Amino acid sequence: MYGVVGRVDEINVGESFYDDPDYVSDADRDSRRLKHWHGVLWSEELPSGERLEWTPEPGSYLAATSSAGPLRVSSDTIATTHAAYANSDVPQWWSGLAEAERSRHEKAFYTIGGFIIFPTRPQSLNQRRGTDRRICDRFDLTLECIRRYYLGQGTSPLADVIRADANYFGLFGHGPTGFTSFVNFFHLHDMIDGDSIRWLDGSGESVWDFDAPPLPTSASGYQTYLDNVLTFVMSRNDRIREWCLAHPGPAG
């Protein structure tokens, strides 16, 4: 069922991986369907004209050969409720929501629009962005670190780990055009606001202060955050669906 070659019309952006028969506790690890869809979606032509071809790798996740050398990636959840952050008020605010609302957000966040691939190795980006207290797994803050890397602004909490994977990020180009290519490749347009990131907490600031608390500081702020994550995931799903319709048949 989950071979190397796939078709984009296999991808159902409305399907939640909570409903995947493989699901146990973590779709990034458990779901063969998610791995297959990643391989289908991101086996695509790069700005240079080179084509990436991701294939399952025993004992790992997905692998590809490229002009930058061998690449290995894993799946990463980029839409999260933060309900497990015990050293904050978020678990209390999350549990205070109606069960139907919690279910609606969880199901939506676990569609394909809530996932991405990142290079995998010890202390790689998908690990560090979850453990760094200045990021706390927020994808908008992760994307800001990536943006600063491409623009040569090396001051961010994830600057060192992104530099360590320079061969991967360099596949999309360099400078502002490299960042734009990265955003376009992964259908992240709806997290961009002009020359800035569209912050999921609703902040109108053009530049993020990494000394600021990354998690919401009020119940209303948390609701705003959840709603913005939901809007982003649904918009990204729409973009992925449109891309699939424009690329019928075998991926790419």
N, C-alpha and C positions, 0 to 999 in steps of 0.2 A: 504493500500500500504506500509506503513512504520511500520511494526510490530516489535516485540522484536527480533525475529530470522530473520536473513538475510543470503544471499548467497554472497560470494565474487565475483561471476560472474555478480552481479548486478552493480559492480563498473566500471565506465568508466573514466579512468584517463585523457582522452582527453576532457571531458565535462567541460565547464566553468560555474560556478554558476551564472554568469551574465545572462545566458540563462535559468536559472531555473524559471519556472512560479511563484514560491514563492518570487523571489528576488524583494526587494523594494529598500533598500539602504545598507544592511549589511547581507551578507550570513551567518555569524556567528549567527545572530539573526533570520533571515528570513527563511532560507532554511531547510525544513524538510528532504530533500534528503541528505544534508550535515550531519545533525544530525544522520540520519540512517546509512550512510556510516561510520561515526566515530564509531558508535556502533558495526558495523560489523567488521571493520578493527582491532579495539583495544580490542575486546573480544577474548583474546588470552592467551596462557600459559605464565606464568612468569618464570624467571630462577629457582625459588624454586619448580616449578611443579604445583603451585597453578594457577588456571585459573580465569581470570577476566571476568565478564559478565556484560556489560554495558546495561542498559535499560533506556528508556525515563522516566523522572520524571516530573509530572505535576508541573508547577510553577518554574521548574529549567531546567536543560538540560539533562545530563546523570548521572546515579547513579549506584554504584556497592557496594556489600559487599565484604570485604576482611579480611585477617588475621590482617590487620592493623586497622580494623574498617570500618565504612561506608565512602564511597568516593563520592564526587560530582565534576564533571568537566564541563567545557564549552569549546566551540570551540574558537580557536584563529588563526587569520591570521598571517602567518610567512613570507609572501612574500609581500612586500609593495614598492610602488614607492616613498613614503614620500612626495608626491605632496601637501599634506595639511599642511606641516610644514612652516607656514607663516613667521616665524622669521628666515628664511634662504633663500638662493638663489635657493633652489631646485625647488619651484614652477615655477620660471622663466625658468629654464633649462628644466623642464618637458614640459611646454607649448611651448617651442621652438622646440620640436621634431615633426616630421611629424605625422599627425593624424594616419596614418596606423601603425607607430611604436608604438605610445602610445596604440593603440587598441591591438596590438600584445602582448605587455607586460601585459596589464591589463587582457586580456582574459587568458593568460597562468598563471599568478600569482593567478588567481581565480579557478584553477583546484585543485583537492584533494591534490596534492603535495605541495600546498601552505598553508595547514592548519594542525593544531595539536590540541591536548586537553591538558588543564592544570587544576589543582584544582581551584575551584571557591569559593570565599568568599569575603567579603569586603577587598579591597586593596590586592587582590591576584596577582599572578605573571603576569597574562595576562593584568592586569591594570597597575601595577607598571612598567613593562618594556616599556610601551608606554609613561608614564609620567616622568620617570627619564631622565634628560637631558644628562646623560652619556651613555644611551642606545638608546634612540630615536627609539624604536621599531625594532632595528636591531636584527634579530634572531641569527646571528653568535655571537654577544656580549651576548645575553641571554644564548646561549649554553656555552659560556666561563664561565659565572657565575655558571651554573649548573656543569660544569666540575670542577671548583675550589671547589665547595661544596663537590662533591664526593671525591676529593683528599685531603680534609681537609684543604684547603687553603681558610679560611673564609673571605678574603678581596676582596669583590666585591660589586658593588652597589646593588645587589639583594640578598646578603647573608642572610639577616634577613627574607625576605619573603620566600626564599627557605627552610630555617630552620623551618619556621612555618608549612611547608608542608612536614616535614621529613617522616611522615608515608607514604605518596604517593611515594616519591622518593626512600624510603627504600624498596619498593616492587621490585625494579630492582636490589637490592644488595647494596654493600658498597664498598668504595675505587675505584681503577681503574677499577676493573671488573664490579662494579655497573654502572659506567659511560658507559662502553662498552655495557653493557646489555641495558641501556636506549637508546643508539644510535641505536643498532640493532633492538630493539623493534619498534621504530618509523621510521626506514628506513632513518636514518640521516647520513649514511656512507660518503656521498659525501661532507659533511661539516667538515670532519676530515682529517688532514694532519699529519700523524705520531702521535706524542704526542701533537700536537697543533690543534687549530681550523683553518680551511681554511677561511681566512677573505674575506668577500664579496667585500671589497674595493680593493682587490688585494694586500694588504700589505704582504710583505715577512717576517714580524717580527714573531717570535715564541710566544711572549707574548704580549698581548694587554695592552696598557697604557690607563687606564680609564680617565686620564686627557686630552687625545687627543680628538679632535672634532669627534663625532660619524658620522656626516653626511659629504658627500663629499664636498670638498672645491673648486672644479673647475668643469666646464661643462664636460671636458674629464673624470675626476674622477667619475662623476655621471654616465656617459655612461658606464664606466667599471663596476660600481656597479650594474646597471640594467642588464647588460649582464651576470654578475656572478650570480645574483639572478635567472635569467631565466635558466641558465645552471643547477643550483642546483635543481630548481623545476622540470625541465624536467628529470633530472637524478633520482630524487626521485620518480617521476611518473613511470619511467621504473622499479624501484625496487618494487614499490607497485604492478604494473602489474605482474611482475615475481612472487611475493609472492602469488597473487591471483591465478595464473595459477598452482602453486604448492599446493594450498589448495582448490581444487574444492569442490562444494557442500556447505553445511552449514558452516558458518564462523568457523575458527580454525581447 
